[in-house]
Amino acid sequence: MRMHGHAEHDPADYVPDEVRELWAKRDPVEECAGRVIELGFLDTDGVAAVKQQAHQTALENRNKALGMPMPEPDDEEGRVYAD
């Protein structure tokens, strides 16, 4: 289940709390983190470091994308269809 709304402005308050709680317990990232710890590949500090690095990488890539110039409207079809 998506744990947030369909867009930044959507708080997803239409999802009942009990449904959100059920799916929060099944978060695949948390399940994977638990399994990695259980298998001894990382400890909790290692998992936290991986999550922090992933977050930092996502922010860097987001900022890079936002810093790119907007495409020209008359070039729109050239980016949609492949030859």
KEMIDREN-673643 format. One record per residue (C-alpha): chain; x, y, z. Coordinates in steps of 0.2 Angstrom, whole numbers. Last residue first. Layout:
residues N
<pt kette="A" c1="X" c2="Y" c3="Z"/>
...
***
This chain:
residues 83
<pt kette="A" c1="62" c2="31" c3="-170"/>
<pt kette="A" c1="57" c2="34" c3="-152"/>
<pt kette="A" c1="42" c2="45" c3="-147"/>
<pt kette="A" c1="40" c2="56" c3="-132"/>
<pt kette="A" c1="56" c2="66" c3="-132"/>
<pt kette="A" c1="54" c2="73" c3="-149"/>
<pt kette="A" c1="36" c2="76" c3="-147"/>
<pt kette="A" c1="39" c2="89" c3="-133"/>
<pt kette="A" c1="52" c2="100" c3="-143"/>
<pt kette="A" c1="41" c2="114" c3="-146"/>
<pt kette="A" c1="38" c2="116" c3="-127"/>
<pt kette="A" c1="56" c2="119" c3="-124"/>
<pt kette="A" c1="63" c2="108" c3="-110"/>
<pt kette="A" c1="65" c2="116" c3="-92"/>
<pt kette="A" c1="83" c2="118" c3="-88"/>
<pt kette="A" c1="91" c2="106" c3="-75"/>
<pt kette="A" c1="92" c2="112" c3="-57"/>
<pt kette="A" c1="77" c2="102" c3="-52"/>
<pt kette="A" c1="85" c2="86" c3="-58"/>
<pt kette="A" c1="101" c2="90" c3="-49"/>
<pt kette="A" c1="91" c2="94" c3="-33"/>
<pt kette="A" c1="82" c2="78" c3="-34"/>
<pt kette="A" c1="98" c2="68" c3="-37"/>
<pt kette="A" c1="106" c2="75" c3="-22"/>
<pt kette="A" c1="91" c2="73" c3="-11"/>
<pt kette="A" c1="89" c2="54" c3="-17"/>
<pt kette="A" c1="108" c2="52" c3="-13"/>
<pt kette="A" c1="106" c2="59" c3="4"/>
<pt kette="A" c1="91" c2="48" c3="8"/>
<pt kette="A" c1="100" c2="32" c3="2"/>
<pt kette="A" c1="116" c2="37" c3="12"/>
<pt kette="A" c1="105" c2="40" c3="28"/>
<pt kette="A" c1="96" c2="23" c3="25"/>
<pt kette="A" c1="113" c2="14" c3="23"/>
<pt kette="A" c1="119" c2="22" c3="39"/>
<pt kette="A" c1="104" c2="17" c3="49"/>
<pt kette="A" c1="106" c2="-1" c3="43"/>
<pt kette="A" c1="124" c2="-1" c3="48"/>
<pt kette="A" c1="119" c2="7" c3="65"/>
<pt kette="A" c1="106" c2="-7" c3="67"/>
<pt kette="A" c1="119" c2="-21" c3="64"/>
<pt kette="A" c1="123" c2="-26" c3="46"/>
<pt kette="A" c1="126" c2="-43" c3="37"/>
<pt kette="A" c1="122" c2="-53" c3="52"/>
<pt kette="A" c1="107" c2="-63" c3="45"/>
<pt kette="A" c1="95" c2="-56" c3="57"/>
<pt kette="A" c1="102" c2="-38" c3="54"/>
<pt kette="A" c1="99" c2="-41" c3="35"/>
<pt kette="A" c1="82" c2="-48" c3="39"/>
<pt kette="A" c1="76" c2="-34" c3="49"/>
<pt kette="A" c1="82" c2="-21" c3="36"/>
<pt kette="A" c1="73" c2="-31" c3="23"/>
<pt kette="A" c1="57" c2="-31" c3="33"/>
<pt kette="A" c1="59" c2="-12" c3="37"/>
<pt kette="A" c1="61" c2="-8" c3="18"/>
<pt kette="A" c1="47" c2="-20" c3="14"/>
<pt kette="A" c1="35" c2="-11" c3="26"/>
<pt kette="A" c1="23" c2="-24" c3="32"/>
<pt kette="A" c1="20" c2="-16" c3="49"/>
<pt kette="A" c1="16" c2="0" c3="41"/>
<pt kette="A" c1="3" c2="-10" c3="31"/>
<pt kette="A" c1="-7" c2="-14" c3="46"/>
<pt kette="A" c1="-5" c2="3" c3="54"/>
<pt kette="A" c1="-12" c2="12" c3="38"/>
<pt kette="A" c1="-27" c2="0" c3="37"/>
<pt kette="A" c1="-31" c2="3" c3="56"/>
<pt kette="A" c1="-29" c2="22" c3="53"/>
<pt kette="A" c1="-42" c2="22" c3="39"/>
<pt kette="A" c1="-36" c2="29" c3="22"/>
<pt kette="A" c1="-46" c2="44" c3="17"/>
<pt kette="A" c1="-33" c2="55" c3="26"/>
<pt kette="A" c1="-21" c2="52" c3="12"/>
<pt kette="A" c1="-12" c2="69" c3="16"/>
<pt kette="A" c1="-13" c2="74" c3="-3"/>
<pt kette="A" c1="-3" c2="90" c3="-7"/>
<pt kette="A" c1="13" c2="81" c3="-12"/>
<pt kette="A" c1="3" c2="69" c3="-23"/>
<pt kette="A" c1="-6" c2="52" c3="-23"/>
<pt kette="A" c1="-6" c2="52" c3="-4"/>
<pt kette="A" c1="7" c2="43" c3="7"/>
<pt kette="A" c1="10" c2="26" c3="13"/>
<pt kette="A" c1="6" c2="18" c3="-4"/>
<pt kette="A" c1="0" c2="0" c3="0"/>
***
